[in-house]
Amino acid sequence: MAASGCSANQQAEIPDQLKAEKPAHHGDGTFRNLYLPDNYQPSTLAFLQARFFGDQKWPDEPHGYKKYWQQTPPESVNQPGEEPRATLIGHSTVLLQYQGVNILTDPIFSDRASPFSFAGPKRYTQTSLAIEDLPPIDAVVISHNHYDHLDVATVKALGNKTHWLVPLGLKDWFAQFDVTNVTELDWWQSHTINGVEIQALPSQHWSKRGLFDTNKSLWASWAFKWDDFTAWFGGDTGYNDVQFKEIGEALGNVDLAMIPIGAYEPRWFMKYHHVNPDDAVKIFKDINAQSAFGIHWNTFVLTAEAVDEPPRALAAALQFNQINPQRFQAMNIGASWVAEQPPETVAQQ
């Protein structure tokens, strides 16, 4: 059902360098990252070189893969209880629930992360919940327009029954499917839905869906702020030692962070736009997260690391940083994080 009681867009606490008339991440008709090497641009040719001619062999898509996966009982999300709850449905799709509000992140329920039904990365673990088993969704946030985060079939299925919050430059894309219940936000802008302040925040990534639209829409991470609970969703991002510390300073303590831990090899190509588990732990520390679980893994073969490597790499990074592994979990797809309770099932390394 459509969200009600939405407030006008609000300005939250904004770092000084973004208060200029034209923010630094705005280019001439495009957007840009602020902390990349000079003249760096993602290259399709470089990707093809890494994919087909690089030193690392990319894994095959597993068949019938059930490792780190469990079914989500529909009743657990339709009768979620009183505590904050976050259920990992698959890849970066999370259902966040608290005080009667249901929020969905980067939903993709299709079999392929691709513009084609017959080619492109194919899902090797199924969603833990069918789209028709979801509770009424009050809001959906989109981190950026890549096919594994913005899915046409899912957008059509949810349509105007929910309120879409998207980075700048994406509202017109939705309009082609007659989806108009859409609010665009720049970094540090907020929109309130049913008492929850939802804020677009920086990330380090890029956007592209076609041949001629590179970086014409923005990318973002997202914060969700209730009076007594704050969550943060990382979407898809590389790491820098400035923006996540700014987020931590603005938010104070983050009760739950959903941080990408997969799709990171080879590092020479991926490191500026996809964190590895070492970088994920840096983000965990920078944003003052009290608890976290990993997203953006165990669903599609997008990069060269083994499909079951992220949990092991995360465990090693947490041990190196002397962080209790219970605080940052590689949680099964289908499991739920519930405030002040251990996750239902944690991936076994």
N, C-alpha and C positions, 0 to 999 in steps of 0.2 A: 504494500500500500504506500502511496506517496507520503513523504514526510510532511509534517505540518509545523506551524509555528517557527518558520525560518526567519532569522534576523537578516538585516542588511549586512553586507560584507564589512568586516571590521579590520582595523590595523592593530596588530599586536606589537610587542616589543621588537624593534627592528634595529639591527646593527647600524652604526653611523654611516658606514660606506655604502649602504643600500638606500639611504634617505635622499640621495641626489635625484634631480628631476628625471634623469634617465639612469636607472640602475645599471651597475657595471656589467651584469650578466645579459643585458639587452644589447644586441647588435643592430645592424641595419636590416630589418626584416627577418632576422634569425636570433637565436639565443646562443650563449657561449658559456663554457666553464671558466672559472676564475683562476684555477690553480693547476693548470696543465703546463707542460713544457711549451716554450714559444713555438708557434706554427704547427703544433700537433693537430692532426685531423684523423678521425677514423677512416680507414680505406677499405673498400670492398676488395680491391686487389690484394691488399695485405691479408685480409681474412681468408681469401681463397688460397693464398700461399700457405698460411698456417694450417688450413684444413686439409689440403691435398698434397702439399709438398714439404711440410714441416718435419722436424725430427721426431715429434711425438705422434704416436698412432692413436687416433681417436677411437673410443670404444664403440662397439656395435650396440644398437638398441636391443636391450634384453627382451626376451619373449616370455610373457606370463610372469613378470617380475612382481614379487610380493614382499620383498625385504623392506623393512622400515615402513610398512603400510598396514592399516587396519580399517575396517568399515566404521563409519560414524553412525551410531543409531540415531535415526531422525528425531526420536523423542528427546534426545539429550540437547538438541539445539532448539527444539520447539517448546521445551519446558526447561530452560537453562538454569534456573535457580537464581539466588540473589547475589552471588559473588560475580565479579568480573570474570568473563570466560572468553578464550580465544581458541578456535578450532582450525587446525591446518587442513584445508580441503585438498590441497595439491599445489605444487610449485609455489607461487606467491599469493595464492588465493587463501585468504584467512577470513573467517567469520568472527567478528569481535562483538561481544554482547555484554551489556550492563544497563541496569535500570530500565529495562524494557526497550532499549534501543539496539537495533541490529545493523551493523556496518560490515560491508564486504570490501575487500581489497583486491585489486587487479584480477577480477574474475575471468578465468578461462575454463570452460567446460568442454571445449572441442577436442577432437583426437589429435589434431595437428596445430602447431604454432606456426602458421604459414598462411599466405594468401591463397593457397591451393588445397583442395581436399585430397589430392593424390600424391603430393610431394611435400618435402619439408620436414622438420623435426616432428616425430610421432611420439605421442604419449606412451611411455612404457609402464607407468603406474596409473591406474584409473583414479578419478576423483573419488574421495571417500564418501561422497554424498551426491545424489542426483540434484540437479538444479530445481526440480519440482518439489524436492523435500526440504528446501530452504524455508525458514520462517519469512514473514513479510520483511523486506529489506528497506530500511529507512534511508540509507545513504550508501553510495559506492564511491570509492576513491580510485583514481587511476594515476600511476606514477609516471608513465610515459607511453608512447604509442607503438612500441615494438610488439610483434605479433604474439609473443608469449605473455604479454601483459594487457593487451587490448584486443579483444576477440570479437569479431563481428557477430557470430551466432549468439554469443552470450549477451551482447548489447541488445540485439533484437529481442531476445527472450525476456530480458528484464525491462527493456523499453522505458516508458514514462511512468511505470509503477513505482520507481524509486527516484531518488535525487542523485545525480551524478556530479561529483566534484573532480575537476580536471585541471591540469596546468594550462597556462596561457597557450592559445593557438589551437585548441582541440575542439572547441564548441562547434565550429562549422563542420567538422568531420562527423559529429553525431547527427547534425541536421539532415544529412543525406539519407539517414534511415528514419527520419521523422521523430527522432528522439530529441526533445526540446527542454526537458526538465534537467538542465545542465547549468552549472555555475563554474566559470573559469576563475582561477586564482593565480596570482603571482606569488613568488616566495614571500613569506612572512604575512600574507593576508589570511584572514580567517572567515569562516562562515559557520553560523550556529544552527543546528538542527535538533529539535526536541531536547534542548538543554545541553547539548554536547557541542563544545567549540572544536571545530575541525580546522586545522591550520596547515597550509602548504609551507614546506620548509625546503632548504637547499638539499641537493644531492649532486653527485658528479657523474653525469652520464651523457647521453645524446639521444636524438630522436631521428627516425627515418622509417617511412612505410613504402615509399615509391622511389622512383629514380631521381626526382628533382625536389624533394622536400626535406633534405637533411637539415636538422636543427631549426626548422620553421615552427615547431611547437616546443614548449618547455618540458622539462622533467622535474620531478619533485619527490621528496619524502613527505610524510604526513604525521601530524600529531593529533591525538584525540584526547580532549581534556574535559573530564567530569569534575565536579567539585572536590572529590576525594580520590580520584584515580586518573593517571595519565599514561597513555600508551603511545608508542612511536612505531611507524612502519617505514622501513628503509627502501622498499621497492627494489630498485636495481641501481647500484652505485659503485664507483671507485672510491678510494680513500684520499683525503688530504687532511693535514693537521690543523686546519683553520675552521672549516664550516661546521664540523661535528662538535667541536668545542663551543662554537657560537650557539649551536642548538642546545647543548647541555646547559650553558649559562642562561639561556632564555627559558628553558623548561624547568630548571631546578632538577629534582629527581624524577626519573622515568620509572614507573612501576613495572611496565612490560615493554620490551623492545622486540620487534620482529625484524631480524637482521639477515640479509642474504649471506649464505655460506658456500654456494656452489657456482659452477660455470666460471672458472678462473684460470684455466691453463690453455695455451702456453702464456706465461707471465709477460713475455716481451710484447705480446699483442693485447692481452686482456687487462693488464694491471691498472690502466688509467680509468677503466669503466666498470670493472667487475672486481669486487673485493674477494680475497681468499680468506680462509678462516683466521689467519694471523691479523689481517686488516679488520675483519669482523670484530675481533676482540678489542682492537684499538677503538672502534666505534662504540662498542659496549662501554668502555671506560670513559670515552670523551663525552658521551651524552648522559653520564651518571645513571646508567640503567641498573636497577636492582635485580631484575630478572629478564631473561630473554630466551627465545627459541629461534632456530634457523629456518629460513625460507629459501626459495629459489634453488632447490636441489631435488634429486630423486624423482624427477618427472620427465624431462626431455634431455636427450643428448645434444647439448649445445656447444660443448667445449671438450678438451682433450683429457681431463682427469678421469680416473675410473669412477663409475657411478656411485660406488660405496666408499670413496675416499673422504668426502667432506666430514663425516662424523669422527674419523680417526684424526684428521688434521685439526679439527676443532678441539678435541680432547688434548692434543699435544700443545696447542696454543694456550689453552686455559692452564695447563700444568706449568708451562713456562712462565706465565704471568701470575702464578700462585692465586688463581681464582677458583673458588669452589665450583666444580663442574655441575652441581645442582642448580647453579644460578643461570647457566647458559646451556641449554639442552639442544641436541640434535633430535628433535621429537619426531615420532612416527607421523607420517601423513595419516590423518583420521583421528589423531589424538587431540585432546583438549588441554590447554593450560587453564587452570582455575586458580584465582588468587588465593595465596596462603595454603595451596595444596600442591603436592608433586604432580607432574604431568601423568596422565593415565598410563602411557607407555612411552618409554624413551628408547631411541635407537640403540641397539647393542653394538658396541664397537668390537 
